[in-house]
Amino acid sequence: MPLWNGRFKTRLDPRALRFSSSLKFDRRLFREDIAGSIAHVAMLARKKIVSPSDAKTIQRGLRQISREIESGRLALDATQRFEGEDIHMAIEARLIQKIGDIGGKLHTARSRNDQIALDERLYLRGSIHTIIRLIAQLQKAIVIKADRYKDLIVPGYTHLQRAQPILLAHHLLSYISMLDRDRERFSDCMDRVNRSPLGAGALAGTSFPIDRKYAARKLGFGSLIENSIDAVSDRDVQIEFLCCCAITMMHLSRFAEVLIIWSSTEWNFAEIGDSYSTGSSIMPQKKNPDIAELVRGKTGRVYGDLIALLTIMKGLPLAYNRDMQEDKEPLFDAVDTLSGCLDIFASMLDGMKFKPVKFDQPGADLILATELADYLVTKGLPFRKAHSIVGRLVVFCIKKKRALKDISLKEYRQYSRRFDKDIFRFIDLRTSLLQKRSTGSTSPVEVGRAIRRWKSRLRIFR
Ligand code: ARG
């Protein structure tokens, strides 16, 4: 019989139990559930709601159950049995089975509604720590690559059209900045996660003289969620966390996309290591960037997790509704997917090679057109005029298949009298980079500074 059998004349249909049981996924919360129960019973004893000896017996029983689950001795897949409704019932039923009626005192002044809200917050705290560590690991892998290739020049793109030359390192460091915002977002989220709902009861609070703050402190929470109705019905932090996951995945996906394009024969800027590529079962020459593609693909899945929970919560009346049980699978899925992607991405990047880009094909040095316009500005022309003059020059180069550096001064001067023989100095990739002087630009000085700063922030000493 289930623990709530008192009111019922017939048993729950086994199919209804199977349909409604969350044990197959919320069993993952057993550690958090037991930690919460141990703190709860400590509070009950302190407030003399249960005796110190009963509290000890209950806590001992809970610790044993934790070991039983950890070692696999207690199978938690008993969906046929009524205590199989969820992890909370399963643990409580096992406790009563082990220590007898005293076990039935654990649930005093508590409801599964505040219990699950608590478990999820404890779980999110752990997950956020893990994710922040994995983000840092990926940031390190990126800065190491940036440093290793700090002289390599690649075309920078806008609209996927060649725009201006940049340092590869500068491009790579931009992902570190994105990931750093992700880290900030997760740690902001942590401030709201780290508030205790325990003691809200089913929704109305309790008539027992509990001490919510004591239990919260024991569990390391920074504060309480005050309103008891809000405490049991809020899933904002879960949604916020999923949103942080979705944004991080979007960043990984954009990075993955660039690596996929760059490792194609057409681009040929990069090569993904053999250990992170797969072959084709039919085409012997193929080397496919599957890991990067899967990261890109899994991004859709994490967006789905976010949208699922937003949709589950939409229109729910206060306070707890069983719909909310559906929050767990998207949450766990996002944690697993994001952690897996962050981890594999760092390893894949570690094994990547970047190749020198050839800029000697016809039209390749047109990437320096902005330099010419800037040059004319330094000679006194308004930028708009300079832009239009160089535009006409570009048309000429494309039509005649000429490179900027092979045009004679005489020809240059047909476009503007302000061109002088020093112009040739500016038609050079490295000069273009060295000319950049704004903070955060792609100049080797700025990029070198950024590499050093990230290395020290991420504590890389090599
Ligand atoms: N398994 C439930 C969930 O995850 C726990 C809370 C159940 N509360 C209830 N009143 N049935 O949402």
Residues whose N, C-alpha, C, O or C-beta is under 5 A from the ligand:
A	BS01	LIG	S22 D86 R112 N113 I116 R322 M324 Q325
